[in-house]
Amino acid sequence: METLGLQRANLRDRLMALYLALDAFPEVSDLLRRLKGADLRLAILSNGTPRMLDAVVSNATLDGLFDAVLSIEEVGIYKPD
């Protein structure tokens, strides 16, 4: 929105709220469960905030599948650094 010069705070807030309610692609849950069942360790590394990541994982019903959910906020460096 900044790049396009859009100054609509209500639109930004709405878009950010929608991000918290994202669904995973249909095949993701089954694939992650199969990987977890093969004793692989699973993690997310994201530029998102811990709050965003918690909401997305929960909304996508992927709770308990990840060994770690890592946010850049914890280290203060954005990907791809």
mmCIF file of the N, C-alpha and C atoms, coordinates in Angstrom:
data_MODEL
# 
_entry.id   MODEL 
# 
loop_
_atom_site.group_PDB 
_atom_site.id 
_atom_site.type_symbol 
_atom_site.label_atom_id 
_atom_site.label_alt_id 
_atom_site.label_comp_id 
_atom_site.label_asym_id 
_atom_site.label_entity_id 
_atom_site.label_seq_id 
_atom_site.pdbx_PDB_ins_code 
_atom_site.Cartn_x 
_atom_site.Cartn_y 
_atom_site.Cartn_z 
_atom_site.occupancy 
_atom_site.B_iso_or_equiv 
_atom_site.pdbx_formal_charge 
_atom_site.auth_seq_id 
_atom_site.auth_comp_id 
_atom_site.auth_asym_id 
_atom_site.auth_atom_id 
_atom_site.pdbx_PDB_model_num 
ATOM 1   N N  . MET A 1 1  ? 0.822  -1.178  0.000  1.00 0.00 ? 1  MET A N  1 
ATOM 2   C CA . MET A 1 1  ? 0.000  0.000   0.000  1.00 0.00 ? 1  MET A CA 1 
ATOM 3   C C  . MET A 1 1  ? 0.873  1.251   0.000  1.00 0.00 ? 1  MET A C  1 
ATOM 4   N N  . GLU A 1 2  ? 1.991  1.171   0.734  1.00 0.00 ? 2  GLU A N  1 
ATOM 5   C CA . GLU A 1 2  ? 2.900  2.321   0.756  1.00 0.00 ? 2  GLU A CA 1 
ATOM 6   C C  . GLU A 1 2  ? 3.468  2.580   -0.626 1.00 0.00 ? 2  GLU A C  1 
ATOM 7   N N  . THR A 1 3  ? 3.866  1.502   -1.320 1.00 0.00 ? 3  THR A N  1 
ATOM 8   C CA . THR A 1 3  ? 4.445  1.638   -2.651 1.00 0.00 ? 3  THR A CA 1 
ATOM 9   C C  . THR A 1 3  ? 3.465  2.291   -3.610 1.00 0.00 ? 3  THR A C  1 
ATOM 10  N N  . LEU A 1 4  ? 2.188  1.978   -3.465 1.00 0.00 ? 4  LEU A N  1 
ATOM 11  C CA . LEU A 1 4  ? 1.166  2.518   -4.350 1.00 0.00 ? 4  LEU A CA 1 
ATOM 12  C C  . LEU A 1 4  ? 0.606  3.848   -3.862 1.00 0.00 ? 4  LEU A C  1 
ATOM 13  N N  . GLY A 1 5  ? 1.058  4.280   -2.695 1.00 0.00 ? 5  GLY A N  1 
ATOM 14  C CA . GLY A 1 5  ? 0.588  5.551   -2.157 1.00 0.00 ? 5  GLY A CA 1 
ATOM 15  C C  . GLY A 1 5  ? -0.835 5.496   -1.634 1.00 0.00 ? 5  GLY A C  1 
ATOM 16  N N  . LEU A 1 6  ? -1.294 4.318   -1.227 1.00 0.00 ? 6  LEU A N  1 
ATOM 17  C CA . LEU A 1 6  ? -2.651 4.186   -0.700 1.00 0.00 ? 6  LEU A CA 1 
ATOM 18  C C  . LEU A 1 6  ? -2.656 4.546   0.780  1.00 0.00 ? 6  LEU A C  1 
ATOM 19  N N  . GLN A 1 7  ? -3.509 5.471   1.156  1.00 0.00 ? 7  GLN A N  1 
ATOM 20  C CA . GLN A 1 7  ? -3.546 5.981   2.527  1.00 0.00 ? 7  GLN A CA 1 
ATOM 21  C C  . GLN A 1 7  ? -4.852 5.637   3.228  1.00 0.00 ? 7  GLN A C  1 
ATOM 22  N N  . ARG A 1 8  ? -5.346 4.434   3.051  1.00 0.00 ? 8  ARG A N  1 
ATOM 23  C CA . ARG A 1 8  ? -6.623 4.042   3.645  1.00 0.00 ? 8  ARG A CA 1 
ATOM 24  C C  . ARG A 1 8  ? -6.365 3.106   4.822  1.00 0.00 ? 8  ARG A C  1 
ATOM 25  N N  . ALA A 1 9  ? -6.331 3.674   6.020  1.00 0.00 ? 9  ALA A N  1 
ATOM 26  C CA . ALA A 1 9  ? -6.018 2.904   7.222  1.00 0.00 ? 9  ALA A CA 1 
ATOM 27  C C  . ALA A 1 9  ? -7.007 1.758   7.426  1.00 0.00 ? 9  ALA A C  1 
ATOM 28  N N  . ASN A 1 10 ? -8.285 1.999   7.151  1.00 0.00 ? 10 ASN A N  1 
ATOM 29  C CA . ASN A 1 10 ? -9.277 0.945   7.354  1.00 0.00 ? 10 ASN A CA 1 
ATOM 30  C C  . ASN A 1 10 ? -9.037 -0.234  6.406  1.00 0.00 ? 10 ASN A C  1 
ATOM 31  N N  . LEU A 1 11 ? -8.555 0.028   5.202  1.00 0.00 ? 11 LEU A N  1 
ATOM 32  C CA . LEU A 1 11 ? -8.249 -1.038  4.258  1.00 0.00 ? 11 LEU A CA 1 
ATOM 33  C C  . LEU A 1 11 ? -7.044 -1.838  4.750  1.00 0.00 ? 11 LEU A C  1 
ATOM 34  N N  . ARG A 1 12 ? -6.033 -1.160  5.238  1.00 0.00 ? 12 ARG A N  1 
ATOM 35  C CA . ARG A 1 12 ? -4.852 -1.857  5.765  1.00 0.00 ? 12 ARG A CA 1 
ATOM 36  C C  . ARG A 1 12 ? -5.243 -2.758  6.934  1.00 0.00 ? 12 ARG A C  1 
ATOM 37  N N  . ASP A 1 13 ? -6.044 -2.225  7.847  1.00 0.00 ? 13 ASP A N  1 
ATOM 38  C CA . ASP A 1 13 ? -6.478 -3.018  8.999  1.00 0.00 ? 13 ASP A CA 1 
ATOM 39  C C  . ASP A 1 13 ? -7.278 -4.236  8.556  1.00 0.00 ? 13 ASP A C  1 
ATOM 40  N N  . ARG A 1 14 ? -8.140 -4.061  7.570  1.00 0.00 ? 14 ARG A N  1 
ATOM 41  C CA . ARG A 1 14 ? -8.949 -5.180  7.069  1.00 0.00 ? 14 ARG A CA 1 
ATOM 42  C C  . ARG A 1 14 ? -8.065 -6.246  6.420  1.00 0.00 ? 14 ARG A C  1 
ATOM 43  N N  . LEU A 1 15 ? -7.093 -5.811  5.616  1.00 0.00 ? 15 LEU A N  1 
ATOM 44  C CA . LEU A 1 15 ? -6.186 -6.760  4.965  1.00 0.00 ? 15 LEU A CA 1 
ATOM 45  C C  . LEU A 1 15 ? -5.358 -7.526  5.990  1.00 0.00 ? 15 LEU A C  1 
ATOM 46  N N  . MET A 1 16 ? -4.881 -6.832  7.007  1.00 0.00 ? 16 MET A N  1 
ATOM 47  C CA . MET A 1 16 ? -4.087 -7.499  8.045  1.00 0.00 ? 16 MET A CA 1 
ATOM 48  C C  . MET A 1 16 ? -4.939 -8.504  8.826  1.00 0.00 ? 16 MET A C  1 
ATOM 49  N N  . ALA A 1 17 ? -6.198 -8.178  9.084  1.00 0.00 ? 17 ALA A N  1 
ATOM 50  C CA . ALA A 1 17 ? -7.097 -9.108  9.770  1.00 0.00 ? 17 ALA A CA 1 
ATOM 51  C C  . ALA A 1 17 ? -7.359 -10.334 8.907  1.00 0.00 ? 17 ALA A C  1 
ATOM 52  N N  . LEU A 1 18 ? -7.498 -10.139 7.606  1.00 0.00 ? 18 LEU A N  1 
ATOM 53  C CA . LEU A 1 18 ? -7.716 -11.270 6.705  1.00 0.00 ? 18 LEU A CA 1 
ATOM 54  C C  . LEU A 1 18 ? -6.495 -12.184 6.664  1.00 0.00 ? 18 LEU A C  1 
ATOM 55  N N  . TYR A 1 19 ? -5.313 -11.616 6.792  1.00 0.00 ? 19 TYR A N  1 
ATOM 56  C CA . TYR A 1 19 ? -4.091 -12.426 6.812  1.00 0.00 ? 19 TYR A CA 1 
ATOM 57  C C  . TYR A 1 19 ? -4.121 -13.418 7.972  1.00 0.00 ? 19 TYR A C  1 
ATOM 58  N N  . LEU A 1 20 ? -4.690 -12.995 9.102  1.00 0.00 ? 20 LEU A N  1 
ATOM 59  C CA . LEU A 1 20 ? -4.748 -13.854 10.281 1.00 0.00 ? 20 LEU A CA 1 
ATOM 60  C C  . LEU A 1 20 ? -5.699 -15.035 10.092 1.00 0.00 ? 20 LEU A C  1 
ATOM 61  N N  . ALA A 1 21 ? -6.544 -14.968 9.077  1.00 0.00 ? 21 ALA A N  1 
ATOM 62  C CA . ALA A 1 21 ? -7.548 -16.013 8.862  1.00 0.00 ? 21 ALA A CA 1 
ATOM 63  C C  . ALA A 1 21 ? -7.269 -16.844 7.611  1.00 0.00 ? 21 ALA A C  1 
ATOM 64  N N  . LEU A 1 22 ? -6.041 -16.840 7.123  1.00 0.00 ? 22 LEU A N  1 
ATOM 65  C CA . LEU A 1 22 ? -5.708 -17.599 5.917  1.00 0.00 ? 22 LEU A CA 1 
ATOM 66  C C  . LEU A 1 22 ? -5.872 -19.098 6.136  1.00 0.00 ? 22 LEU A C  1 
ATOM 67  N N  . ASP A 1 23 ? -6.367 -19.766 5.122  1.00 0.00 ? 23 ASP A N  1 
ATOM 68  C CA . ASP A 1 23 ? -6.426 -21.224 5.123  1.00 0.00 ? 23 ASP A CA 1 
ATOM 69  C C  . ASP A 1 23 ? -5.194 -21.760 4.408  1.00 0.00 ? 23 ASP A C  1 
ATOM 70  N N  . ALA A 1 24 ? -4.791 -22.959 4.773  1.00 0.00 ? 24 ALA A N  1 
ATOM 71  C CA . ALA A 1 24 ? -3.706 -23.630 4.051  1.00 0.00 ? 24 ALA A CA 1 
ATOM 72  C C  . ALA A 1 24 ? -4.283 -24.241 2.779  1.00 0.00 ? 24 ALA A C  1 
ATOM 73  N N  . PHE A 1 25 ? -3.435 -24.488 1.799  1.00 0.00 ? 25 PHE A N  1 
ATOM 74  C CA . PHE A 1 25 ? -3.870 -25.219 0.612  1.00 0.00 ? 25 PHE A CA 1 
ATOM 75  C C  . PHE A 1 25 ? -4.358 -26.590 1.066  1.00 0.00 ? 25 PHE A C  1 
ATOM 76  N N  . PRO A 1 26 ? -5.327 -27.184 0.355  1.00 0.00 ? 26 PRO A N  1 
ATOM 77  C CA . PRO A 1 26 ? -5.949 -28.434 0.816  1.00 0.00 ? 26 PRO A CA 1 
ATOM 78  C C  . PRO A 1 26 ? -4.973 -29.574 1.103  1.00 0.00 ? 26 PRO A C  1 
ATOM 79  N N  . GLU A 1 27 ? -3.891 -29.672 0.349  1.00 0.00 ? 27 GLU A N  1 
ATOM 80  C CA . GLU A 1 27 ? -2.970 -30.794 0.514  1.00 0.00 ? 27 GLU A CA 1 
ATOM 81  C C  . GLU A 1 27 ? -1.960 -30.608 1.649  1.00 0.00 ? 27 GLU A C  1 
ATOM 82  N N  . VAL A 1 28 ? -1.872 -29.423 2.209  1.00 0.00 ? 28 VAL A N  1 
ATOM 83  C CA . VAL A 1 28 ? -0.829 -29.114 3.189  1.00 0.00 ? 28 VAL A CA 1 
ATOM 84  C C  . VAL A 1 28 ? -0.959 -29.937 4.465  1.00 0.00 ? 28 VAL A C  1 
ATOM 85  N N  . SER A 1 29 ? -2.138 -29.992 5.036  1.00 0.00 ? 29 SER A N  1 
ATOM 86  C CA . SER A 1 29 ? -2.314 -30.696 6.303  1.00 0.00 ? 29 SER A CA 1 
ATOM 87  C C  . SER A 1 29 ? -1.907 -32.166 6.185  1.00 0.00 ? 29 SER A C  1 
ATOM 88  N N  . ASP A 1 30 ? -2.388 -32.856 5.160  1.00 0.00 ? 30 ASP A N  1 
ATOM 89  C CA . ASP A 1 30 ? -2.055 -34.265 4.985  1.00 0.00 ? 30 ASP A CA 1 
ATOM 90  C C  . ASP A 1 30 ? -0.552 -34.462 4.780  1.00 0.00 ? 30 ASP A C  1 
ATOM 91  N N  . LEU A 1 31 ? 0.041  -33.621 3.965  1.00 0.00 ? 31 LEU A N  1 
ATOM 92  C CA . LEU A 1 31 ? 1.473  -33.740 3.694  1.00 0.00 ? 31 LEU A CA 1 
ATOM 93  C C  . LEU A 1 31 ? 2.302  -33.520 4.960  1.00 0.00 ? 31 LEU A C  1 
ATOM 94  N N  . LEU A 1 32 ? 1.969  -32.495 5.721  1.00 0.00 ? 32 LEU A N  1 
ATOM 95  C CA . LEU A 1 32 ? 2.703  -32.234 6.959  1.00 0.00 ? 32 LEU A CA 1 
ATOM 96  C C  . LEU A 1 32 ? 2.538  -33.375 7.956  1.00 0.00 ? 32 LEU A C  1 
ATOM 97  N N  . ARG A 1 33 ? 1.348  -33.932 8.041  1.00 0.00 ? 33 ARG A N  1 
ATOM 98  C CA . ARG A 1 33 ? 1.117  -35.065 8.945  1.00 0.00 ? 33 ARG A CA 1 
ATOM 99  C C  . ARG A 1 33 ? 1.925  -36.289 8.511  1.00 0.00 ? 33 ARG A C  1 
ATOM 100 N N  . ARG A 1 34 ? 2.040  -36.505 7.212  1.00 0.00 ? 34 ARG A N  1 
ATOM 101 C CA . ARG A 1 34 ? 2.854  -37.618 6.717  1.00 0.00 ? 34 ARG A CA 1 
ATOM 102 C C  . ARG A 1 34 ? 4.330  -37.388 7.020  1.00 0.00 ? 34 ARG A C  1 
ATOM 103 N N  . LEU A 1 35 ? 4.801  -36.172 6.823  1.00 0.00 ? 35 LEU A N  1 
ATOM 104 C CA . LEU A 1 35 ? 6.198  -35.863 7.143  1.00 0.00 ? 35 LEU A CA 1 
ATOM 105 C C  . LEU A 1 35 ? 6.464  -36.046 8.636  1.00 0.00 ? 35 LEU A C  1 
ATOM 106 N N  . LYS A 1 36 ? 5.533  -35.562 9.462  1.00 0.00 ? 36 LYS A N  1 
ATOM 107 C CA . LYS A 1 36 ? 5.674  -35.708 10.914 1.00 0.00 ? 36 LYS A CA 1 
ATOM 108 C C  . LYS A 1 36 ? 5.659  -37.192 11.292 1.00 0.00 ? 36 LYS A C  1 
ATOM 109 N N  . GLY A 1 37 ? 4.810  -37.968 10.619 1.00 0.00 ? 37 GLY A N  1 
ATOM 110 C CA . GLY A 1 37 ? 4.741  -39.401 10.872 1.00 0.00 ? 37 GLY A CA 1 
ATOM 111 C C  . GLY A 1 37 ? 6.003  -40.143 10.465 1.00 0.00 ? 37 GLY A C  1 
ATOM 112 N N  . ALA A 1 38 ? 6.787  -39.538 9.584  1.00 0.00 ? 38 ALA A N  1 
ATOM 113 C CA . ALA A 1 38 ? 8.065  -40.123 9.165  1.00 0.00 ? 38 ALA A CA 1 
ATOM 114 C C  . ALA A 1 38 ? 9.195  -39.659 10.080 1.00 0.00 ? 38 ALA A C  1 
ATOM 115 N N  . ASP A 1 39 ? 8.832  -39.116 11.226 1.00 0.00 ? 39 ASP A N  1 
ATOM 116 C CA . ASP A 1 39 ? 9.793  -38.642 12.236 1.00 0.00 ? 39 ASP A CA 1 
ATOM 117 C C  . ASP A 1 39 ? 10.689 -37.512 11.742 1.00 0.00 ? 39 ASP A C  1 
ATOM 118 N N  . LEU A 1 40 ? 10.166 -36.694 10.830 1.00 0.00 ? 40 LEU A N  1 
ATOM 119 C CA . LEU A 1 40 ? 10.908 -35.509 10.406 1.00 0.00 ? 40 LEU A CA 1 
ATOM 120 C C  . LEU A 1 40 ? 10.536 -34.342 11.313 1.00 0.00 ? 40 LEU A C  1 
ATOM 121 N N  . ARG A 1 41 ? 11.486 -33.473 11.542 1.00 0.00 ? 41 ARG A N  1 
ATOM 122 C CA . ARG A 1 41 ? 11.232 -32.269 12.333 1.00 0.00 ? 41 ARG A CA 1 
ATOM 123 C C  . ARG A 1 41 ? 10.767 -31.184 11.391 1.00 0.00 ? 41 ARG A C  1 
ATOM 124 N N  . LEU A 1 42 ? 9.708  -30.488 11.770 1.00 0.00 ? 42 LEU A N  1 
ATOM 125 C CA . LEU A 1 42 ? 9.102  -29.461 10.925 1.00 0.00 ? 42 LEU A CA 1 
ATOM 126 C C  . LEU A 1 42 ? 9.180  -28.106 11.607 1.00 0.00 ? 42 LEU A C  1 
ATOM 127 N N  . ALA A 1 43 ? 9.433  -27.066 10.798 1.00 0.00 ? 43 ALA A N  1 
ATOM 128 C CA . ALA A 1 43 ? 9.521  -25.718 11.347 1.00 0.00 ? 43 ALA A CA 1 
ATOM 129 C C  . ALA A 1 43 ? 9.030  -24.702 10.330 1.00 0.00 ? 43 ALA A C  1 
ATOM 130 N N  . ILE A 1 44 ? 8.637  -23.575 10.837 1.00 0.00 ? 44 ILE A N  1 
ATOM 131 C CA . ILE A 1 44 ? 8.302  -22.411 10.019 1.00 0.00 ? 44 ILE A CA 1 
ATOM 132 C C  . ILE A 1 44 ? 9.323  -21.339 10.352 1.00 0.00 ? 44 ILE A C  1 
ATOM 133 N N  . LEU A 1 45 ? 9.859  -20.699 9.337  1.00 0.00 ? 45 LEU A N  1 
ATOM 134 C CA . LEU A 1 45 ? 10.702 -19.511 9.494  1.00 0.00 ? 45 LEU A CA 1 
ATOM 135 C C  . LEU A 1 45 ? 10.022 -18.428 8.678  1.00 0.00 ? 45 LEU A C  1 
ATOM 136 N N  . SER A 1 46 ? 9.601  -17.352 9.344  1.00 0.00 ? 46 SER A N  1 
ATOM 137 C CA . SER A 1 46 ? 8.769  -16.361 8.672  1.00 0.00 ? 46 SER A CA 1 
ATOM 138 C C  . SER A 1 46 ? 9.139  -14.942 9.071  1.00 0.00 ? 46 SER A C  1 
ATOM 139 N N  . ASN A 1 47 ? 8.848  -14.013 8.164  1.00 0.00 ? 47 ASN A N  1 
ATOM 140 C CA . ASN A 1 47 ? 8.953  -12.589 8.465  1.00 0.00 ? 47 ASN A CA 1 
ATOM 141 C C  . ASN A 1 47 ? 7.741  -12.105 9.260  1.00 0.00 ? 47 ASN A C  1 
ATOM 142 N N  . GLY A 1 48 ? 6.756  -12.965 9.465  1.00 0.00 ? 48 GLY A N  1 
ATOM 143 C CA . GLY A 1 48 ? 5.568  -12.603 10.229 1.00 0.00 ? 48 GLY A CA 1 
ATOM 144 C C  . GLY A 1 48 ? 5.855  -12.483 11.708 1.00 0.00 ? 48 GLY A C  1 
ATOM 145 N N  . THR A 1 49 ? 4.957  -11.822 12.412 1.00 0.00 ? 49 THR A N  1 
ATOM 146 C CA . THR A 1 49 ? 5.090  -11.678 13.861 1.00 0.00 ? 49 THR A CA 1 
ATOM 147 C C  . THR A 1 49 ? 4.632  -12.968 14.537 1.00 0.00 ? 49 THR A C  1 
ATOM 148 N N  . PRO A 1 50 ? 5.053  -13.202 15.776 1.00 0.00 ? 50 PRO A N  1 
ATOM 149 C CA . PRO A 1 50 ? 4.573  -14.384 16.485 1.00 0.00 ? 50 PRO A CA 1 
ATOM 150 C C  . PRO A 1 50 ? 3.039  -14.450 16.548 1.00 0.00 ? 50 PRO A C  1 
ATOM 151 N N  . ARG A 1 51 ? 2.398  -13.326 16.746 1.00 0.00 ? 51 ARG A N  1 
ATOM 152 C CA . ARG A 1 51 ? 0.929  -13.285 16.791 1.00 0.00 ? 51 ARG A CA 1 
ATOM 153 C C  . ARG A 1 51 ? 0.336  -13.747 15.462 1.00 0.00 ? 51 ARG A C  1 
ATOM 154 N N  . MET A 1 52 ? 0.885  -13.249 14.362 1.00 0.00 ? 52 MET A N  1 
ATOM 155 C CA . MET A 1 52 ? 0.402  -13.646 13.043 1.00 0.00 ? 52 MET A CA 1 
ATOM 156 C C  . MET A 1 52 ? 0.610  -15.147 12.813 1.00 0.00 ? 52 MET A C  1 
ATOM 157 N N  . LEU A 1 53 ? 1.781  -15.622 13.147 1.00 0.00 ? 53 LEU A N  1 
ATOM 158 C CA . LEU A 1 53 ? 2.088  -17.032 12.922 1.00 0.00 ? 53 LEU A CA 1 
ATOM 159 C C  . LEU A 1 53 ? 1.198  -17.940 13.755 1.00 0.00 ? 53 LEU A C  1 
ATOM 160 N N  . ASP A 1 54 ? 0.973  -17.584 15.013 1.00 0.00 ? 54 ASP A N  1 
ATOM 161 C CA . ASP A 1 54 ? 0.082  -18.375 15.866 1.00 0.00 ? 54 ASP A CA 1 
ATOM 162 C C  . ASP A 1 54 ? -1.320 -18.437 15.271 1.00 0.00 ? 54 ASP A C  1 
ATOM 163 N N  . ALA A 1 55 ? -1.809 -17.294 14.800 1.00 0.00 ? 55 ALA A N  1 
ATOM 164 C CA . ALA A 1 55 ? -3.158 -17.232 14.227 1.00 0.00 ? 55 ALA A CA 1 
ATOM 165 C C  . ALA A 1 55 ? -3.257 -18.054 12.949 1.00 0.00 ? 55 ALA A C  1 
ATOM 166 N N  . VAL A 1 56 ? -2.274 -17.931 12.088 1.00 0.00 ? 56 VAL A N  1 
ATOM 167 C CA . VAL A 1 56 ? -2.308 -18.657 10.814 1.00 0.00 ? 56 VAL A CA 1 
ATOM 168 C C  . VAL A 1 56 ? -2.223 -20.161 11.042 1.00 0.00 ? 56 VAL A C  1 
ATOM 169 N N  . VAL A 1 57 ? -1.313 -20.603 11.901 1.00 0.00 ? 57 VAL A N  1 
ATOM 170 C CA . VAL A 1 57 ? -1.167 -22.037 12.180 1.00 0.00 ? 57 VAL A CA 1 
ATOM 171 C C  . VAL A 1 57 ? -2.459 -22.579 12.791 1.00 0.00 ? 57 VAL A C  1 
ATOM 172 N N  . SER A 1 58 ? -3.030 -21.859 13.733 1.00 0.00 ? 58 SER A N  1 
ATOM 173 C CA . SER A 1 58 ? -4.257 -22.303 14.376 1.00 0.00 ? 58 SER A CA 1 
ATOM 174 C C  . SER A 1 58 ? -5.420 -22.328 13.395 1.00 0.00 ? 58 SER A C  1 
ATOM 175 N N  . ASN A 1 59 ? -5.596 -21.263 12.622 1.00 0.00 ? 59 ASN A N  1 
ATOM 176 C CA . ASN A 1 59 ? -6.710 -21.180 11.671 1.00 0.00 ? 59 ASN A CA 1 
ATOM 177 C C  . ASN A 1 59 ? -6.621 -22.260 10.604 1.00 0.00 ? 59 ASN A C  1 
ATOM 178 N N  . ALA A 1 60 ? -5.408 -22.613 10.216 1.00 0.00 ? 60 ALA A N  1 
ATOM 179 C CA . ALA A 1 60 ? -5.209 -23.640 9.195  1.00 0.00 ? 60 ALA A CA 1 
ATOM 180 C C  . ALA A 1 60 ? -5.243 -25.046 9.791  1.00 0.00 ? 60 ALA A C  1 
ATOM 181 N N  . THR A 1 61 ? -5.564 -25.149 11.074 1.00 0.00 ? 61 THR A N  1 
ATOM 182 C CA . THR A 1 61 ? -5.609 -26.404 11.831 1.00 0.00 ? 61 THR A CA 1 
ATOM 183 C C  . THR A 1 61 ? -4.321 -27.214 11.680 1.00 0.00 ? 61 THR A C  1 
ATOM 184 N N  . LEU A 1 62 ? -3.200 -26.518 11.842 1.00 0.00 ? 62 LEU A N  1 
ATOM 185 C CA . LEU A 1 62 ? -1.887 -27.152 11.767 1.00 0.00 ? 62 LEU A CA 1 
ATOM 186 C C  . LEU A 1 62 ? -1.211 -27.183 13.137 1.00 0.00 ? 62 LEU A C  1 
ATOM 187 N N  . ASP A 1 63 ? -1.997 -26.935 14.181 1.00 0.00 ? 63 ASP A N  1 
ATOM 188 C CA . ASP A 1 63 ? -1.469 -26.944 15.549 1.00 0.00 ? 63 ASP A CA 1 
ATOM 189 C C  . ASP A 1 63 ? -0.798 -28.273 15.866 1.00 0.00 ? 63 ASP A C  1 
ATOM 190 N N  . GLY A 1 64 ? 0.338  -28.210 16.544 1.00 0.00 ? 64 GLY A N  1 
ATOM 191 C CA . GLY A 1 64 ? 1.018  -29.405 17.006 1.00 0.00 ? 64 GLY A CA 1 
ATOM 192 C C  . GLY A 1 64 ? 1.872  -30.108 15.967 1.00 0.00 ? 64 GLY A C  1 
ATOM 193 N N  . LEU A 1 65 ? 1.891  -29.593 14.743 1.00 0.00 ? 65 LEU A N  1 
ATOM 194 C CA . LEU A 1 65 ? 2.679  -30.251 13.698 1.00 0.00 ? 65 LEU A CA 1 
ATOM 195 C C  . LEU A 1 65 ? 4.114  -29.749 13.629 1.00 0.00 ? 65 LEU A C  1 
ATOM 196 N N  . PHE A 1 66 ? 4.365  -28.584 14.153 1.00 0.00 ? 66 PHE A N  1 
ATOM 197 C CA . PHE A 1 66 ? 5.682  -27.969 14.002 1.00 0.00 ? 66 PHE A CA 1 
ATOM 198 C C  . PHE A 1 66 ? 6.497  -28.078 15.283 1.00 0.00 ? 66 PHE A C  1 
ATOM 199 N N  . ASP A 1 67 ? 7.758  -28.400 15.111 1.00 0.00 ? 67 ASP A N  1 
ATOM 200 C CA . ASP A 1 67 ? 8.682  -28.443 16.241 1.00 0.00 ? 67 ASP A CA 1 
ATOM 201 C C  . ASP A 1 67 ? 9.111  -27.042 16.640 1.00 0.00 ? 67 ASP A C  1 
ATOM 202 N N  . ALA A 1 68 ? 9.064  -26.138 15.676 1.00 0.00 ? 68 ALA A N  1 
ATOM 203 C CA . ALA A 1 68 ? 9.430  -24.746 15.943 1.00 0.00 ? 68 ALA A CA 1 
ATOM 204 C C  . ALA A 1 68 ? 8.684  -23.838 14.977 1.00 0.00 ? 68 ALA A C  1 
ATOM 205 N N  . VAL A 1 69 ? 8.262  -22.692 15.491 1.00 0.00 ? 69 VAL A N  1 
ATOM 206 C CA . VAL A 1 69 ? 7.692  -21.630 14.665 1.00 0.00 ? 69 VAL A CA 1 
ATOM 207 C C  . VAL A 1 69 ? 8.509  -20.394 14.995 1.00 0.00 ? 69 VAL A C  1 
ATOM 208 N N  . LEU A 1 70 ? 9.351  -19.997 14.053 1.00 0.00 ? 70 LEU A N  1 
ATOM 209 C CA . LEU A 1 70 ? 10.331 -18.936 14.291 1.00 0.00 ? 70 LEU A CA 1 
ATOM 210 C C  . LEU A 1 70 ? 9.943  -17.665 13.549 1.00 0.00 ? 70 LEU A C  1 
ATOM 211 N N  . SER A 1 71 ? 9.883  -16.587 14.281 1.00 0.00 ? 71 SER A N  1 
ATOM 212 C CA . SER A 1 71 ? 9.579  -15.276 13.719 1.00 0.00 ? 71 SER A CA 1 
ATOM 213 C C  . SER A 1 71 ? 10.846 -14.439 13.689 1.00 0.00 ? 71 SER A C  1 
ATOM 214 N N  . ILE A 1 72 ? 10.935 -13.582 12.681 1.00 0.00 ? 72 ILE A N  1 
ATOM 215 C CA . ILE A 1 72 ? 12.082 -12.683 12.597 1.00 0.00 ? 72 ILE A CA 1 
ATOM 216 C C  . ILE A 1 72 ? 12.143 -11.735 13.785 1.00 0.00 ? 72 ILE A C  1 
ATOM 217 N N  . GLU A 1 73 ? 11.015 -11.519 14.424 1.00 0.00 ? 73 GLU A N  1 
ATOM 218 C CA . GLU A 1 73 ? 11.013 -10.620 15.584 1.00 0.00 ? 73 GLU A CA 1 
ATOM 219 C C  . GLU A 1 73 ? 11.941 -11.117 16.686 1.00 0.00 ? 73 GLU A C  1 
ATOM 220 N N  . GLU A 1 74 ? 12.111 -12.418 16.753 1.00 0.00 ? 74 GLU A N  1 
ATOM 221 C CA . GLU A 1 74 ? 12.951 -12.991 17.799 1.00 0.00 ? 74 GLU A CA 1 
ATOM 222 C C  . GLU A 1 74 ? 14.433 -12.728 17.573 1.00 0.00 ? 74 GLU A C  1 
ATOM 223 N N  . VAL A 1 75 ? 14.833 -12.576 16.305 1.00 0.00 ? 75 VAL A N  1 
ATOM 224 C CA . VAL A 1 75 ? 16.245 -12.344 16.004 1.00 0.00 ? 75 VAL A CA 1 
ATOM 225 C C  . VAL A 1 75 ? 16.505 -10.954 15.427 1.00 0.00 ? 75 VAL A C  1 
ATOM 226 N N  . GLY A 1 76 ? 15.464 -10.270 14.957 1.00 0.00 ? 76 GLY A N  1 
ATOM 227 C CA . GLY A 1 76 ? 15.597 -8.911  14.453 1.00 0.00 ? 76 GLY A CA 1 
ATOM 228 C C  . GLY A 1 76 ? 16.220 -8.811  13.058 1.00 0.00 ? 76 GLY A C  1 
ATOM 229 N N  . ILE A 1 77 ? 16.219 -9.900  12.318 1.00 0.00 ? 77 ILE A N  1 
ATOM 230 C CA . ILE A 1 77 ? 16.784 -9.887  10.958 1.00 0.00 ? 77 ILE A CA 1 
ATOM 231 C C  . ILE A 1 77 ? 15.746 -10.483 10.002 1.00 0.00 ? 77 ILE A C  1 
ATOM 232 N N  . TYR A 1 78 ? 15.420 -9.739  8.953  1.00 0.00 ? 78 TYR A N  1 
ATOM 233 C CA . TYR A 1 78 ? 14.445 -10.207 7.976  1.00 0.00 ? 78 TYR A CA 1 
ATOM 234 C C  . TYR A 1 78 ? 15.075 -11.158 6.984  1.00 0.00 ? 78 TYR A C  1 
ATOM 235 N N  . LYS A 1 79 ? 14.267 -12.140 6.522  1.00 0.00 ? 79 LYS A N  1 
ATOM 236 C CA . LYS A 1 79 ? 14.716 -12.991 5.425  1.00 0.00 ? 79 LYS A CA 1 
ATOM 237 C C  . LYS A 1 79 ? 14.896 -12.076 4.212  1.00 0.00 ? 79 LYS A C  1 
ATOM 238 N N  . PRO A 1 80 ? 15.801 -12.309 3.339  1.00 0.00 ? 80 PRO A N  1 
ATOM 239 C CA . PRO A 1 80 ? 16.653 -13.471 3.203  1.00 0.00 ? 80 PRO A CA 1 
ATOM 240 C C  . PRO A 1 80 ? 18.025 -13.310 3.851  1.00 0.00 ? 80 PRO A C  1 
ATOM 241 N N  . ASP A 1 81 ? 18.223 -12.322 4.734  1.00 0.00 ? 81 ASP A N  1 
ATOM 242 C CA . ASP A 1 81 ? 19.530 -12.194 5.379  1.00 0.00 ? 81 ASP A CA 1 
ATOM 243 C C  . ASP A 1 81 ? 19.839 -13.469 6.054  1.00 0.00 ? 81 ASP A C  1 
# 
